[in-house]
Amino acid sequence: MKYEHIPVLFDEVIEGLNIKPDGIYLDGTLGGGGHSKGILQRLKNGRLIACDKDSDALKNAETVLKEYSEKITYVHDDFKNVFGYLDEYGIEKLDGVLLDLGVSSYQIDTAERGFSYIKDAPLDMRMDAEQKLSAYDVVNGYSEKELLRVLYEYGEERNAPQIVRNILRKRAVSSIATTLELAEIVKESYPPKFRYQNGNPAKKTFQAIRIEVNGELNGLKEAVNDLSLRLKEGGRICVITFHSLEDRIVKNVFVELEKDCICDKKLPVCVCNKRRDVKIITKKPISGEKEADVNKRAESAKLRIAERV
């Protein structure tokens, strides 16, 4: 399948990064390469570190970004592990960071990857095909308690108990092997009149399992914090999120980094030595709703930007 991807909030990201022609930038979530191309077009003597767990994304980028090959360095890894690579390349500070979180359009649209609840495929959902844990392992191997945790924590699924009961009942007879099998179980777990009240009933369950399989929230807080601190003065970090769990983490990290002195106000002098590390550029996140007509994925997108001080 051809790797097609419309970058979300493209103009806002490029403007938000405030790109310097000789700067060093990190695109921690390369995906289809749309944002990366926008950055590379504005670099003269600069450099882009492009990171992705998905080998398909990297192979595609080597083709679509071929003309910029002298300015780009690819990293096949989770952006949360990028610090070792930066040290290896001798990059002490960055001029800008972009994180476009979540699953890519290509991954959803490629049925055999197992992300979609409307296309039949083996239960997979691995962003990195080389990792062991898959959606099949979660659905068929996790205990009742673990499944409830995943659906509550990562899907905020209020109907989790009934969904989990039905999963356990089905897998006691035979393994749940495909995406549509799981989607049907979720659908049947809802009373008919509530099934399509908020779109496809399988959406939250698939989101939750995908996040668990790929460890999407594990270490996100630390990574956003540390990447913000890796910026040069005036450097910016742009983070696009697609659900409230991610957005809350990013928002809270930026708020903490912006604080200047956290001492008890009753103390006559500061003893904490905490100083403001960033300035939040977007007091309210920039919404992608206006792009939804041309790019459905943008509907739930939120962009937050902070600048190193």
TORKOL-4160 file (C-alpha; in steps of 0.2 Angstrom, whole numbers, padded with zeros to 4 digits, m for minus):
309
<pt num="1" X="0000" Y="0000" Z="0000"/>
<pt num="2" X="0006" Y="0017" Z="m0004"/>
<pt num="3" X="0011" Y="0028" Z="0011"/>
<pt num="4" X="m0001" Y="0043" Z="0010"/>
<pt num="5" X="m0002" Y="0055" Z="0024"/>
<pt num="6" X="m0009" Y="0073" Z="0026"/>
<pt num="7" X="0001" Y="0081" Z="0040"/>
<pt num="8" X="m0010" Y="0088" Z="0053"/>
<pt num="9" X="m0009" Y="0107" Z="0058"/>
<pt num="10" X="0005" Y="0109" Z="0045"/>
<pt num="11" X="0006" Y="0128" Z="0044"/>
<pt num="12" X="0003" Y="0130" Z="0063"/>
<pt num="13" X="0018" Y="0118" Z="0067"/>
<pt num="14" X="0030" Y="0126" Z="0054"/>
<pt num="15" X="0026" Y="0143" Z="0061"/>
<pt num="16" X="0026" Y="0137" Z="0079"/>
<pt num="17" X="0044" Y="0130" Z="0077"/>
<pt num="18" X="0051" Y="0147" Z="0071"/>
<pt num="19" X="0063" Y="0137" Z="0060"/>
<pt num="20" X="0081" Y="0144" Z="0059"/>
<pt num="21" X="0090" Y="0140" Z="0042"/>
<pt num="22" X="0105" Y="0133" Z="0052"/>
<pt num="23" X="0096" Y="0125" Z="0066"/>
<pt num="24" X="0096" Y="0107" Z="0072"/>
<pt num="25" X="0078" Y="0100" Z="0073"/>
<pt num="26" X="0070" Y="0083" Z="0079"/>
<pt num="27" X="0055" Y="0076" Z="0072"/>
<pt num="28" X="0052" Y="0062" Z="0084"/>
<pt num="29" X="0037" Y="0055" Z="0075"/>
<pt num="30" X="0042" Y="0055" Z="0057"/>
<pt num="31" X="0026" Y="0046" Z="0050"/>
<pt num="32" X="0023" Y="0051" Z="0032"/>
<pt num="33" X="0036" Y="0064" Z="0032"/>
<pt num="34" X="0025" Y="0079" Z="0029"/>
<pt num="35" X="0030" Y="0089" Z="0043"/>
<pt num="36" X="0048" Y="0084" Z="0041"/>
<pt num="37" X="0048" Y="0090" Z="0023"/>
<pt num="38" X="0041" Y="0107" Z="0029"/>
<pt num="39" X="0056" Y="0108" Z="0041"/>
<pt num="40" X="0069" Y="0103" Z="0028"/>
<pt num="41" X="0063" Y="0115" Z="0015"/>
<pt num="42" X="0067" Y="0129" Z="0027"/>
<pt num="43" X="0084" Y="0123" Z="0032"/>
<pt num="44" X="0100" Y="0128" Z="0023"/>
<pt num="45" X="0115" Y="0122" Z="0033"/>
<pt num="46" X="0104" Y="0115" Z="0046"/>
<pt num="47" X="0100" Y="0097" Z="0051"/>
<pt num="48" X="0085" Y="0086" Z="0055"/>
<pt num="49" X="0085" Y="0071" Z="0066"/>
<pt num="50" X="0069" Y="0060" Z="0060"/>
<pt num="51" X="0064" Y="0047" Z="0072"/>
<pt num="52" X="0051" Y="0033" Z="0070"/>
<pt num="53" X="0047" Y="0015" Z="0077"/>
<pt num="54" X="0039" Y="0010" Z="0061"/>
<pt num="55" X="0051" Y="0004" Z="0048"/>
<pt num="56" X="0038" Y="0007" Z="0034"/>
<pt num="57" X="0038" Y="0025" Z="0038"/>
<pt num="58" X="0057" Y="0026" Z="0037"/>
<pt num="59" X="0058" Y="0017" Z="0021"/>
<pt num="60" X="0045" Y="0028" Z="0013"/>
<pt num="61" X="0054" Y="0044" Z="0020"/>
<pt num="62" X="0070" Y="0039" Z="0011"/>
<pt num="63" X="0061" Y="0040" Z="m0005"/>
<pt num="64" X="0050" Y="0055" Z="m0003"/>
<pt num="65" X="0063" Y="0065" Z="0006"/>
<pt num="66" X="0077" Y="0059" Z="m0005"/>
<pt num="67" X="0082" Y="0077" Z="m0011"/>
<pt num="68" X="0086" Y="0082" Z="0007"/>
<pt num="69" X="0096" Y="0067" Z="0011"/>
<pt num="70" X="0112" Y="0077" Z="0016"/>
<pt num="71" X="0102" Y="0086" Z="0029"/>
<pt num="72" X="0093" Y="0072" Z="0037"/>
<pt num="73" X="0098" Y="0058" Z="0049"/>
<pt num="74" X="0085" Y="0044" Z="0052"/>
<pt num="75" X="0083" Y="0035" Z="0068"/>
<pt num="76" X="0073" Y="0018" Z="0069"/>
<pt num="77" X="0067" Y="0019" Z="0087"/>
<pt num="78" X="0054" Y="0027" Z="0099"/>
<pt num="79" X="0057" Y="0046" Z="0101"/>
<pt num="80" X="0058" Y="0042" Z="0120"/>
<pt num="81" X="0075" Y="0034" Z="0117"/>
<pt num="82" X="0082" Y="0047" Z="0106"/>
<pt num="83" X="0093" Y="0055" Z="0119"/>
<pt num="84" X="0107" Y="0042" Z="0117"/>
<pt num="85" X="0107" Y="0045" Z="0098"/>
<pt num="86" X="0109" Y="0064" Z="0101"/>
<pt num="87" X="0123" Y="0061" Z="0113"/>
<pt num="88" X="0131" Y="0049" Z="0100"/>
<pt num="89" X="0129" Y="0062" Z="0086"/>
<pt num="90" X="0137" Y="0076" Z="0098"/>
<pt num="91" X="0121" Y="0086" Z="0098"/>
<pt num="92" X="0120" Y="0094" Z="0115"/>
<pt num="93" X="0105" Y="0106" Z="0111"/>
<pt num="94" X="0091" Y="0107" Z="0099"/>
<pt num="95" X="0083" Y="0122" Z="0090"/>
<pt num="96" X="0066" Y="0113" Z="0089"/>
<pt num="97" X="0056" Y="0097" Z="0093"/>
<pt num="98" X="0040" Y="0091" Z="0085"/>
<pt num="99" X="0030" Y="0076" Z="0092"/>
<pt num="100" X="0015" Y="0071" Z="0082"/>
<pt num="101" X="0008" Y="0058" Z="0094"/>
<pt num="102" X="m0003" Y="0043" Z="0091"/>
<pt num="103" X="m0006" Y="0032" Z="0076"/>
<pt num="104" X="m0003" Y="0037" Z="0058"/>
<pt num="105" X="m0016" Y="0037" Z="0044"/>
<pt num="106" X="m0005" Y="0024" Z="0035"/>
<pt num="107" X="m0005" Y="0012" Z="0049"/>
<pt num="108" X="m0024" Y="0013" Z="0051"/>
<pt num="109" X="m0028" Y="0012" Z="0032"/>
<pt num="110" X="m0016" Y="m0003" Z="0030"/>
<pt num="111" X="m0028" Y="m0016" Z="0035"/>
<pt num="112" X="m0015" Y="m0030" Z="0039"/>
<pt num="113" X="m0007" Y="m0019" Z="0052"/>
<pt num="114" X="m0023" Y="m0023" Z="0063"/>
<pt num="115" X="m0026" Y="m0005" Z="0069"/>
<pt num="116" X="m0043" Y="m0003" Z="0061"/>
<pt num="117" X="m0060" Y="m0009" Z="0069"/>
<pt num="118" X="m0069" Y="m0008" Z="0052"/>
<pt num="119" X="m0056" Y="m0018" Z="0041"/>
<pt num="120" X="m0054" Y="m0037" Z="0045"/>
<pt num="121" X="m0036" Y="m0042" Z="0049"/>
<pt num="122" X="m0026" Y="m0051" Z="0062"/>
<pt num="123" X="m0025" Y="m0043" Z="0079"/>
<pt num="124" X="m0009" Y="m0034" Z="0078"/>
<pt num="125" X="m0007" Y="m0015" Z="0081"/>
<pt num="126" X="0012" Y="m0015" Z="0083"/>
<pt num="127" X="0019" Y="0001" Z="0077"/>
<pt num="128" X="0036" Y="m0008" Z="0077"/>
<pt num="129" X="0034" Y="m0024" Z="0069"/>
<pt num="130" X="0049" Y="m0031" Z="0077"/>
<pt num="131" X="0042" Y="m0030" Z="0095"/>
<pt num="132" X="0035" Y="m0045" Z="0103"/>
<pt num="133" X="0019" Y="m0039" Z="0111"/>
<pt num="134" X="0004" Y="m0038" Z="0100"/>
<pt num="135" X="m0015" Y="m0034" Z="0102"/>
<pt num="136" X="m0018" Y="m0053" Z="0100"/>
<pt num="137" X="m0007" Y="m0056" Z="0116"/>
<pt num="138" X="m0016" Y="m0042" Z="0126"/>
<pt num="139" X="m0034" Y="m0048" Z="0121"/>
<pt num="140" X="m0030" Y="m0067" Z="0123"/>
<pt num="141" X="m0017" Y="m0067" Z="0137"/>
<pt num="142" X="m0021" Y="m0053" Z="0149"/>
<pt num="143" X="m0031" Y="m0057" Z="0165"/>
<pt num="144" X="m0048" Y="m0049" Z="0168"/>
<pt num="145" X="m0040" Y="m0037" Z="0180"/>
<pt num="146" X="m0027" Y="m0032" Z="0167"/>
<pt num="147" X="m0040" Y="m0029" Z="0153"/>
<pt num="148" X="m0051" Y="m0019" Z="0165"/>
<pt num="149" X="m0035" Y="m0008" Z="0169"/>
<pt num="150" X="m0031" Y="m0005" Z="0150"/>
<pt num="151" X="m0049" Y="m0001" Z="0145"/>
<pt num="152" X="m0052" Y="0011" Z="0160"/>
<pt num="153" X="m0035" Y="0019" Z="0160"/>
<pt num="154" X="m0032" Y="0021" Z="0141"/>
<pt num="155" X="m0049" Y="0021" Z="0133"/>
<pt num="156" X="m0059" Y="0029" Z="0147"/>
<pt num="157" X="m0072" Y="0015" Z="0143"/>
<pt num="158" X="m0086" Y="0016" Z="0155"/>
<pt num="159" X="m0093" Y="m0001" Z="0148"/>
<pt num="160" X="m0077" Y="m0010" Z="0151"/>
<pt num="161" X="m0084" Y="m0023" Z="0163"/>
<pt num="162" X="m0096" Y="m0030" Z="0151"/>
<pt num="163" X="m0083" Y="m0029" Z="0136"/>
<pt num="164" X="m0071" Y="m0039" Z="0147"/>
<pt num="165" X="m0083" Y="m0052" Z="0152"/>
<pt num="166" X="m0088" Y="m0055" Z="0134"/>
<pt num="167" X="m0069" Y="m0056" Z="0129"/>
<pt num="168" X="m0066" Y="m0069" Z="0143"/>
<pt num="169" X="m0082" Y="m0079" Z="0138"/>
<pt num="170" X="m0077" Y="m0079" Z="0119"/>
<pt num="171" X="m0058" Y="m0083" Z="0122"/>
<pt num="172" X="m0063" Y="m0098" Z="0133"/>
<pt num="173" X="m0070" Y="m0106" Z="0118"/>
<pt num="174" X="m0058" Y="m0100" Z="0105"/>
<pt num="175" X="m0045" Y="m0087" Z="0103"/>
<pt num="176" X="m0050" Y="m0070" Z="0097"/>
<pt num="177" X="m0039" Y="m0068" Z="0081"/>
<pt num="178" X="m0045" Y="m0054" Z="0071"/>
<pt num="179" X="m0050" Y="m0036" Z="0072"/>
<pt num="180" X="m0068" Y="m0038" Z="0067"/>
<pt num="181" X="m0070" Y="m0052" Z="0079"/>
<pt num="182" X="m0065" Y="m0040" Z="0093"/>
<pt num="183" X="m0075" Y="m0026" Z="0086"/>
<pt num="184" X="m0091" Y="m0037" Z="0086"/>
<pt num="185" X="m0088" Y="m0042" Z="0104"/>
<pt num="186" X="m0087" Y="m0024" Z="0109"/>
<pt num="187" X="m0103" Y="m0020" Z="0099"/>
<pt num="188" X="m0113" Y="m0034" Z="0107"/>
<pt num="189" X="m0107" Y="m0028" Z="0124"/>
<pt num="190" X="m0117" Y="m0012" Z="0122"/>
<pt num="191" X="m0136" Y="m0011" Z="0123"/>
<pt num="192" X="m0143" Y="m0008" Z="0105"/>
<pt num="193" X="m0149" Y="0010" Z="0108"/>
<pt num="194" X="m0132" Y="0016" Z="0115"/>
<pt num="195" X="m0121" Y="0007" Z="0102"/>
<pt num="196" X="m0118" Y="0021" Z="0090"/>
<pt num="197" X="m0122" Y="0035" Z="0101"/>
<pt num="198" X="m0104" Y="0042" Z="0100"/>
<pt num="199" X="m0098" Y="0034" Z="0084"/>
<pt num="200" X="m0091" Y="0017" Z="0082"/>
<pt num="201" X="m0093" Y="0008" Z="0099"/>
<pt num="202" X="m0076" Y="m0001" Z="0096"/>
<pt num="203" X="m0066" Y="0015" Z="0095"/>
<pt num="204" X="m0061" Y="0017" Z="0114"/>
<pt num="205" X="m0057" Y="m0001" Z="0116"/>
<pt num="206" X="m0046" Y="m0001" Z="0100"/>
<pt num="207" X="m0037" Y="0015" Z="0106"/>
<pt num="208" X="m0034" Y="0007" Z="0123"/>
<pt num="209" X="m0027" Y="m0009" Z="0117"/>
<pt num="210" X="m0016" Y="0001" Z="0104"/>
<pt num="211" X="m0009" Y="0012" Z="0118"/>
<pt num="212" X="m0005" Y="m0003" Z="0129"/>
<pt num="213" X="0003" Y="m0013" Z="0115"/>
<pt num="214" X="0014" Y="0002" Z="0110"/>
<pt num="215" X="0018" Y="0009" Z="0127"/>
<pt num="216" X="0012" Y="0026" Z="0120"/>
<pt num="217" X="0010" Y="0034" Z="0137"/>
<pt num="218" X="0024" Y="0025" Z="0146"/>
<pt num="219" X="0038" Y="0038" Z="0148"/>
<pt num="220" X="0029" Y="0052" Z="0139"/>
<pt num="221" X="0029" Y="0064" Z="0153"/>
<pt num="222" X="0048" Y="0061" Z="0155"/>
<pt num="223" X="0052" Y="0063" Z="0137"/>
<pt num="224" X="0042" Y="0079" Z="0134"/>
<pt num="225" X="0050" Y="0086" Z="0150"/>
<pt num="226" X="0068" Y="0081" Z="0145"/>
<pt num="227" X="0066" Y="0086" Z="0126"/>
<pt num="228" X="0060" Y="0103" Z="0132"/>
<pt num="229" X="0076" Y="0105" Z="0143"/>
<pt num="230" X="0086" Y="0099" Z="0128"/>
<pt num="231" X="0081" Y="0115" Z="0118"/>
<pt num="232" X="0093" Y="0130" Z="0116"/>
<pt num="233" X="0086" Y="0146" Z="0123"/>
<pt num="234" X="0073" Y="0152" Z="0111"/>
<pt num="235" X="0070" Y="0134" Z="0104"/>
<pt num="236" X="0053" Y="0128" Z="0103"/>
<pt num="237" X="0044" Y="0111" Z="0106"/>
<pt num="238" X="0027" Y="0108" Z="0097"/>
<pt num="239" X="0017" Y="0093" Z="0102"/>
<pt num="240" X="0001" Y="0087" Z="0093"/>
<pt num="241" X="m0010" Y="0075" Z="0103"/>
<pt num="242" X="m0026" Y="0066" Z="0098"/>
<pt num="243" X="m0035" Y="0061" Z="0115"/>
<pt num="244" X="m0036" Y="0069" Z="0132"/>
<pt num="245" X="m0024" Y="0057" Z="0140"/>
<pt num="246" X="m0009" Y="0063" Z="0130"/>
<pt num="247" X="m0015" Y="0081" Z="0130"/>
<pt num="248" X="m0016" Y="0081" Z="0149"/>
<pt num="249" X="0001" Y="0075" Z="0151"/>
<pt num="250" X="0009" Y="0087" Z="0139"/>
<pt num="251" X="m0001" Y="0102" Z="0147"/>
<pt num="252" X="0005" Y="0097" Z="0164"/>
<pt num="253" X="0023" Y="0096" Z="0159"/>
<pt num="254" X="0023" Y="0113" Z="0151"/>
<pt num="255" X="0014" Y="0121" Z="0166"/>
<pt num="256" X="0027" Y="0113" Z="0178"/>
<pt num="257" X="0041" Y="0119" Z="0167"/>
<pt num="258" X="0034" Y="0137" Z="0166"/>
<pt num="259" X="0033" Y="0139" Z="0185"/>
<pt num="260" X="0046" Y="0151" Z="0193"/>
<pt num="261" X="0049" Y="0147" Z="0211"/>
<pt num="262" X="0038" Y="0134" Z="0220"/>
<pt num="263" X="0042" Y="0139" Z="0238"/>
<pt num="264" X="0028" Y="0142" Z="0251"/>
<pt num="265" X="0023" Y="0160" Z="0249"/>
<pt num="266" X="0025" Y="0163" Z="0268"/>
<pt num="267" X="0044" Y="0161" Z="0266"/>
<pt num="268" X="0054" Y="0177" Z="0265"/>
<pt num="269" X="0066" Y="0171" Z="0252"/>
<pt num="270" X="0066" Y="0157" Z="0239"/>
<pt num="271" X="0075" Y="0141" Z="0245"/>
<pt num="272" X="0069" Y="0130" Z="0231"/>
<pt num="273" X="0080" Y="0138" Z="0217"/>
<pt num="274" X="0067" Y="0133" Z="0204"/>
<pt num="275" X="0067" Y="0144" Z="0189"/>
<pt num="276" X="0056" Y="0145" Z="0174"/>
<pt num="277" X="0062" Y="0134" Z="0160"/>
<pt num="278" X="0049" Y="0137" Z="0147"/>
<pt num="279" X="0037" Y="0150" Z="0141"/>
<pt num="280" X="0020" Y="0143" Z="0135"/>
<pt num="281" X="0016" Y="0150" Z="0118"/>
<pt num="282" X="m0001" Y="0142" Z="0117"/>
<pt num="283" X="m0011" Y="0146" Z="0132"/>
<pt num="284" X="m0025" Y="0136" Z="0124"/>
<pt num="285" X="m0021" Y="0122" Z="0112"/>
<pt num="286" X="m0023" Y="0125" Z="0094"/>
<pt num="287" X="m0037" Y="0114" Z="0087"/>
<pt num="288" X="m0037" Y="0104" Z="0071"/>
<pt num="289" X="m0056" Y="0105" Z="0069"/>
<pt num="290" X="m0055" Y="0117" Z="0055"/>
<pt num="291" X="m0046" Y="0104" Z="0045"/>
<pt num="292" X="m0058" Y="0090" Z="0048"/>
<pt num="293" X="m0067" Y="0093" Z="0031"/>
<pt num="294" X="m0051" Y="0088" Z="0021"/>
<pt num="295" X="m0042" Y="0078" Z="0034"/>
<pt num="296" X="m0054" Y="0068" Z="0046"/>
<pt num="297" X="m0039" Y="0063" Z="0057"/>
<pt num="298" X="m0037" Y="0082" Z="0062"/>
<pt num="299" X="m0054" Y="0083" Z="0070"/>
<pt num="300" X="m0047" Y="0078" Z="0088"/>
<pt num="301" X="m0030" Y="0086" Z="0086"/>
<pt num="302" X="m0023" Y="0098" Z="0098"/>
<pt num="303" X="m0006" Y="0107" Z="0096"/>
<pt num="304" X="0003" Y="0114" Z="0111"/>
<pt num="305" X="0019" Y="0124" Z="0110"/>
<pt num="306" X="0032" Y="0130" Z="0122"/>
<pt num="307" X="0048" Y="0140" Z="0121"/>
<pt num="308" X="0064" Y="0137" Z="0130"/>
<pt num="309" X="0069" Y="0152" Z="0141"/>
